[in-house]
Structures are given as structure tokens and as C-alpha cells.
Amino acid sequence: MSQSYFPAYRPLRPTPESIEDITPLATPARDGDVADLEVTKEKVDDVQQYQEHRDRLTTAIDATSSILTDLREFNKTSWVVRYPHLKPSLSQRPGIHPNSRRTLSFADDPATSTEVVFTPPTQGRLRRTLTAAAPSTDVEAGTEVPSATNTASAQESEGLVSKSDNEFHVLRLDLKLGPHGTTTSGPTLVSQLEKSSIASLLSERIATSLTHLSKLRARVQDVSSKVLVTGDLNAGKSTFVNALLRREVMPVDQQPCTTMFCEVHDAADNDGVEEAHVVKEGCTYSPTDETTFTRHTLTELEEIVSESDAQRILKLYVKDPRNPQSSLLNNGTVNISLIDAPGLNRDSLKTTALFARQEEIDVVVFVVSAENHFTLSAKEFLWNASNEKAYLFIVVNRFDQIRDKARCKRLVLDQIRQLSPRTWEDAADLVHFVDSASVVEKGEVPESFQNLEHSLRSFVLQKREKSKLLPAITFLNKILSDLDLLTSANGLVATAELKQAQDDLARARPVLEKMLAGREELDEALAAVEDGMSGEAGEKTKQRLEKALEMVGTGKSAMPEIISMPSFPGMLQLWQYTRDVKKALLLSIDEAVKAAENDARGLAVEGVAKVGTLGDAHLPVGVERSKRIFKPEAMFVVRPGHKRRSSLNTVVVGGAYGLGIGLAAQPHAVDVELRDIIDMRHYLMRFALVGSSEEGKSLSLEDSDISTSAISMLSVGVGAVTMVGGKTLGARGLLEGLVRIGDLFGNASTRKWAAPIAGALALGLTLYFVYELPNTIPRTVGRHIKTILSTTGPAAGQASASSPEQMAFAPAHAHRIGKETRKVMRLAAWDLRERFRQTVDERAAEVKSWEEVERIAQRAVEWFEECGRRAEEVRQKAGFTGPIDAPVLAQ
């Protein structure tokens, strides 16, 4: 086997013993000249430098893979990474020098844009960053005036900011479903996707990049080199490989015949045996394990490569009889494999396989026909390969058949300048115009092909850093540049969200704290309003009804402005008059109750207004107030199906409003009794107690309020009795008086007075009925009504002491009206408490939500800053310098 130029076991700094094992490219080994070989210190330094660069590059690849892995996980679990777009700033005017201002938008929200300052990569600085743009305009003139910093930046970066600086290189999301600018183009479709879908696509793109970095690492560590020879159909790829080998090995035809990947190795790697190994499908090839491949002779090669599957691989071992100075395979320094690939535009399956396979390649030799130049598939392949390979080896085949060679060169080079600028800059060494068929057919090697071979050998063998390491450096720089753009754009978003969250917290948190601090105060205030309004309503009702009963007890209407007393129609309608009086007095009491209810309605309206004022004081601005409309007329309404309890003593009033049955509407209440006309019990008790000065003091005003005329009329009848008794009859002397009266009538002298006394009594009674009865009946009826309504309910034990049934008329209605008022206040207070509670819950949830947004945004800001710092450390430790288009390792 040929020696490895960079053996894996060799120490980092070669020792004098290990130097002897190195065969330099410039002085290859010749028979008999081994002792004359000398390795200069410069060559040793080159080996050491290459190994150091390779190790640093491997470390950079590992660090970059770690960053991408963390980014993908962060995108999946912590933050939905946004996909940015940069466009020239709309604020720039014609005639103003272009500066670094850009318009930043995102794929999920293309309508919203932000002005940012874009720092493109320049010589010695590879980072691309975005910062928030400060306004810099001339207010008076209305035109933009670039600041000194922006102008300097523009002048410094003029000519270095290309269109690709505003775009992604590796992490580009392009669906490639239609021409650019149409509704089915990649950028247009990406912009129509939602945020989570874009984040998912970006995550898949990162995963693809991680896989490619893994392959890059394996290629960098691999001491051998793989050279891919590819191009369009019938471009002469197999002919070119045969020309390099100086023999017809690969089958050549006017029709496409290479349908699989053919890897050409030096026969020394197969113990000097020329043969073909067809790798079995699904097996990992090992030259020492025959179960992984099938053996074939070179004579069977044409049949194998023309009718096989592009997914299969052919390992071809051939001999190159030339010396190591001339041969590419048998070079004596590095293991080289030439890979002849199927044509690009043969079919989609083989083209896809070729695109995937080129990621494993160190050097791409692209063969293009001088007659057809670069097709669309060729351009797409070169664009894709340029993501990591800044330098491509271009072979323009069949050039001898072109008549206008100068024009052909000009057109091809113009296309190369657009496809691979670095290749165009180094076109003298990397772009060659040859005719490979003449080398194989005529056996003559023209100077153009000799120059090609020399440049290819130099590019593959001597310029190892350019051919072996530079593709990895290029890809690494571009992925790091994409990370800069991605992290800085998302850092701006995270910073904006953090500021927004902090502003919202500064607005919402004090409101919540104020509401929590005022919750107890609000409860106390609502309880005070509830107790105050219901207590005041009950007290006013009690006072009004007690006053009404006082007036009724004297025979007057409780509401004279509404209910007037009936006039006396005469003795013949005495019974009806008594009934009318009783009904009028009861109606006045009913009106007094209605007036008390109206007072309670007014107090309820006042209480509801106070509750509303408390709501305005304790609810924050912007919270919708209660939409309930209080209707005071709905108070004291008996709802359908609800039976209000009543008793003989406590009667529900307000019949005019459908609230129940009033006193005057109850038949048993207006029925007239004899005691409503003449209350003998009242007069007997009055006469019996009139002589007792001590007990007489306890008589109420209405009991002692007897007309002077009536007493004078009755004095004639009772005068004799008083004279016989010698003193006013007391309660204890009543029986004795009766006995004396009996004895008196038994006396003959007394009997002669009987007739005059009886006549006086008859005359007094007649005068009473004629003159005083119309005035006495209202007082008698009112006194009777007052006595009944002032008496408590059923006997103790039948109802609780606090039940309305056991209360007198006025307290019972005070309890009822106060309870109804409390119900209104409680409903209004409950509504405010519930609205307050909901507002507190909403504010607490809002504060919690903004705190979570603040936490996530703060974490994102720190994470993206850390990600940018880690990417910068990768560059510094790896020693990357130069712009993205021409990355190199610092010496």
C-alpha cells in the first residue's frame, strides 16, 4: 500500500526518527536514491502546521456541533426561534450613500418590520450582527441624514456587502417549489407558514447541518483524499478519468453509460490485484470481508456500470505504471480515490444521490462540455457545493473542437465568476480548457492537459489546507455566520419582548397590589353600606308605622293627604258608617306601609349608588363596570309561585302593586262588631279606674280622652251613685257600691228618686248617641285597630322569638322592609365582590403570564448572547480570519 502522508499515529511535532518515514512530494522516492532523500525543516514545519490546523479545525467542528445541538434543543423546549429576513432600508433615499441600515422582518410575520443596523463581515472580522437602529432623520427637511458612524461604516464596507450578506448560507429555508417571486416560490411559501411550522423546518435544517458537520469531521480526520469527478451527461467524465489514468479503464460511449458511483483506487491497496468490487446493498464495505462485496474482473466493468443502480458503489482497483511524480493514484504520499459519478441530469434519483454523495468529497472536479457550458442542474450542484467548497476544480472538456476559443473562455469564466467567485479568482490553477479524448486516443499529452495534471496534483497533494481543510473551514464559517444572524435577530426579538413584559408588569403589578391591599377595605365598606341601608330602612319604617298607628288610635287617618275620613250619614246608616270608618283607617295604614316601602326604595337606590362609587374607587381603569340595572319598582314583588307567609297580626300590604293583600282588602278586617260602636269594656275600665289616682296615672292618653260633653251628660246619671258612695268608686269598692245600691233601692225614701235617675240615664244615653257617637266611632275603631296591630303574634313556643309572626305590626313590617333592602344591597355588593374577584384573578393571571414571558425572554436574551459569545470563541480558538467568501486559518 502507498504510504500515508499524514499517519494518524504520528506525534504532533515530528521527531528526527519520524521524519525519516515521511516521503516529501517534491522529492519522491526513486530506486537507489533512498539514502539521498533529505527532509528540510520547512517540510517538517508544513506537516506540523497542517496537523495543528487540522486539530484546531476538529475542535471548532465539535464546538459548532455543540452550539447547533443546544440551539435545536432550545428551539424545541424553551423558545420558538424566529426566521429573519433582511432587506435594504426603505428610509434610504436616492443620492444618499448606502449605509448599514436594514429592514428586519420575520417569515411568520412579513408585514411587520423593524429598522436595524446590520454589521456585515469584513476583512479580519467574520461576525454578522444586528442592533436596534436609532432614528437619524432631519425633521425639518424630512429626509434621512446618515450619522457620522453610519457614513464611516458605509464607506468602510462599500464593495464588501453583497446580496448574500442579507441572507442565510446554510440554514436557508428555501422550498424550491417555483420561480422566485411567484406565489409558489420558496420564500413566499415560507412567509405564509406559521411560527411553529417555521421553527420545525429550521430544526430539521439544523439537524441536516449537524449530520454534515459529522461528515466534515470524519473527512478532516481522514488522511486520504476523495476526488469526485462529476458533471452533466456526456460531458466526458469517464474519458477524463481514463486520461488521468493513461489507459482505458472506464467504459466510454456516445450514450451515457456510467450509472453508478465508481471509486478508482490504486491496485496497491488491494495487494496489487486489479479487479472490481461491487458493494452489496446495505453492507458497509471492507476489502478484507468478502461478504460485503462481490468480485469482478475489469473486462466485466462495462456491463456492470451501464446497467446498475446509482445507489450502489463500485470499488475499482487499477495500476498506474507511471512513477509517483507523474501518477495521481500512485503518488507515494496520500491515498487518493477518483470517483466517477453518474451524470447530473440523467434522472432525479441519481441526481439526488450525487448531491448527497458530494458531502463526503474533499475535492470536486467538475467536467463541463465546452459545447454546452453550464446547464441548470450543473449550476444548482455548484451552488450547493459552494456552501463548503470555496474552490472547485473546473475542467472544460472538448475545447479543441471549439472554433471561437476566446469567446468560449470568456463565456465560461463569466459563468464561473457567478457560480464560484473564489474559483474564478484562481482560474489560472483551477479552470482548465482541455480535450481529454485526445490523450486517450492518441497517447499524446498536450501542454494544456499537463498543466491540468500539475495543478490537480498540486491542489490535491501539496495544497492540502486548501483542498482538504478549506471546505470544512468554509462550511464552518458560513454556519457560524448564519448563527450570528439568527441569534442576533432573535436576540432583538427577545429584548423587545423582555422590555414589553417589563413595561406591562410595571403597569399591571401595582394595580394588582393595590387591589389586594384594598380587598379588606372594600369588604368592610360594602358591609357598612349593607348594614346602614337596611338598618335605616327598617328604622324609618318602624317610626313611620308607629306614628301611623298613633294617629289611627285617635281616630285620624294615618295618611290624611291621601285617605280622608268619611262623613256621618245619619243614625239610620250607623253600621255602614262604622264600616267605612274602619276601612278608611285600614287604607291609611296600607298607604303608610306603601310610603315606607317607597322610602326603602329610595334608600336602596342610594345604597346601590354607594356600591357603584365603591366599585369606581376599587376597580382599576379599563375594567368593565356592572351592566345590571337596578329597578326599585321590582322591590317587594312576590314572584310567581312564591307564597308569602302572613298572619292575622302581620298582613302583607301593597295590593295596588300586586304585592299581596292589604289590611283594607281583607274581609274579616273590615267587618264591623258592636264593640266598634260602643266599647263598653273600655268605658267600664275607664269608670272603674277613674277614682284611683295612682292607677289612673297609668291610663293612656286615648283612654282618658273622653269628650267633656259626654262626661257632663253622664254626670247626672252617676251623680247619685257618687253621693251615696261618698267617694269616687274604686276598683275594690265596686261590689260594696252595688250592695249599697241594693240597700238604697230597698229604702222607701230612695225609691222616689229612682224614676228621675233612670230618666237622667236615658236622657244621657240619648244625647250621647245623638251628639257624640259620630265622633266617638272613629276613635273607638282606631283604638280597636291600634290594639290589634300593636299586639304580638301567637303564643310563645309556636314560633321563634325572632320570627315576624311574633312581632307587632310596625316591627314586623320594619323587619320585612329592612330584609328586602338588605337583599338588594347584598345583591349589589355580591356583584361588585364577584367583579372585583374576577378582576383580581385576571390581573393575577396577567401578572403571572407577563412574569413568565419576562422569565422566558430574559433567558432567551442571555442564551442568545451566550450563543454569540460561544461562536466568537470558536473563531478565535480556531484562528479563523478573512471574510466569509475567503476564510483562512490564521498563521
Secondary structure, 3 states (H helix, E strand, C coil): CCCCCCCCCCCCCCCHHHHCCCCCCCCCCCCCCHHHCCCCHHHHHHHHHHHHHHHHHHHHHHHHHHHHHHHHHHHHHCCCCCCEEEEECCCCCCCCCCCCEEEEEECCEEEEEEEEEEECCECCECCCEEEECCCCEECCCCEECCCHHHHHHHHHHCCCCCHHHHCCCCCCCCCCCCCCCCCCCHHHHHHCCCHHHHHHHHHHHHHHHHHHHHHHHHHHHCCCEEEEEEECCCCCHHHHHHHHHCCCCCCCCCCCCCCCEEEEEEHHHHCCCCEEEEECCCCCCCCCCHHHEEEECHHHHHHHHHCCCCCCEEEEEECCCCCCCCCCCCCCCCCEEEEECCCCCCCHHHHHHHHHHHHHCCEEEEEEECCCCCCHHHHHHHHHHCCCCCCCEEEEECHHHCCCHHHHHHHHHHHHHHHCHHHHHCHHHHEEECCHHHHHHHCCCCHHHHHHHHHHHHHHHHCHHHHHHHHHHHHHHHHHHHHHHHHHHHHHHHHHHHHHHHHHHHHHHHHHHHHHHCHHHHHHHHHHHHHHHHHHHHHHHHHHHHHHHHHHHCCCCCCCCCCCCCCCCCHHHHHHHHHHHHHHHHHHHHHHHHHHHHHHHHHHHHHHHHHHHHHHHHCCCCCCCCCCCCCHHHCCCCCCCCCCCCCCCCCCCCHHHCCCCCHHHCHHHHCCCHHHCCCHHHHHHHHHHCCCHHHHCCCCHHHHCCCHHHHHHHHHHHHHHHHHHCCCCCCCCHHHHHHHHHHHHHCHHHHCCHHHHHHHHHHHHHHHHHHHHHHHHHHHHHHHHHHHHCCCCCCCCCCCCCCHHHCCHHHHHHHHHHHHHHHHHHHHHHHHHHHHHHHHHHHHHHHHHHHHHHHHHHHHHHHHHHHHHHHHHHHHHHCEECCCCCCEECC
